[in-house]
Amino acid sequence: MLSVEDVRVSYGGVQAVRGVSLKVRIGQVVGLVGANGAGKTSLLNAITGLVPHTGRVSYEGAAFAGLKTADIVRHGVIQVAQGRQLFPDMTVLENLELGAFLQSPHDTHAMLEQMFVRFPVLKSRAGQRAGTLSGGEQQMLAMARALMGRPKVLLVDEPCLGLSPKMVGVIGEVIRQINGEGISVMVVEQNTAFVFGLAHHAYVIENGAVVLEGEPGELQRDDRVRSAYLGI
């Protein structure tokens, strides 16, 4: 569904992404793991048109060249940003409604009902300011807001950041459910155990370049991954 070919991102004289190529196939959860500063977020921002880049990003064979982020969202590729990036002074409901800016009022209402079933805590907090939610509730809201746009490919950046182990498990189950409903998912994380427990295929990025890829079970047994990311 989503293809990234030789993508490069630079900030001034610093090259953050160095010729990355990867694929997200229909119905897959794909993981991208790496340490802080490895280039993971820069790659996602390139895919969604938030930073200038070279190389090719395509969806179902059609290149994204020259498209603005809103146009990429219209294609069904939607990002859940690192750090949630909610509007803290707006209510939970207002944040969700913003996620549906491309939808009709009827579809927005239907999607809201779906989100409140999937995340009951958000229904009980609908009138509460987003900035007053707990970290786990904010992550749920960020994911729900992205789902309001009816994504075909959901890009999730560091969903475990700052969450308790229990909440990490909850978010993992949400990703499984989303994928089970036919949405392809790309999960970008430092938490390799989390990603390897979810993904059908995974990539390891280091210093802006993909250094390994394969099935999660294979990567878990690879001494390079075990040493660098699992600490064993």
Summary of the structure (lengths in Angstrom):
residues: 232
radius of gyration: 17.2
end to end distance: 34.8
largest distance: 52.3
contacts: 752
relative contact order: 0.19
helix: 39%
strand: 27%
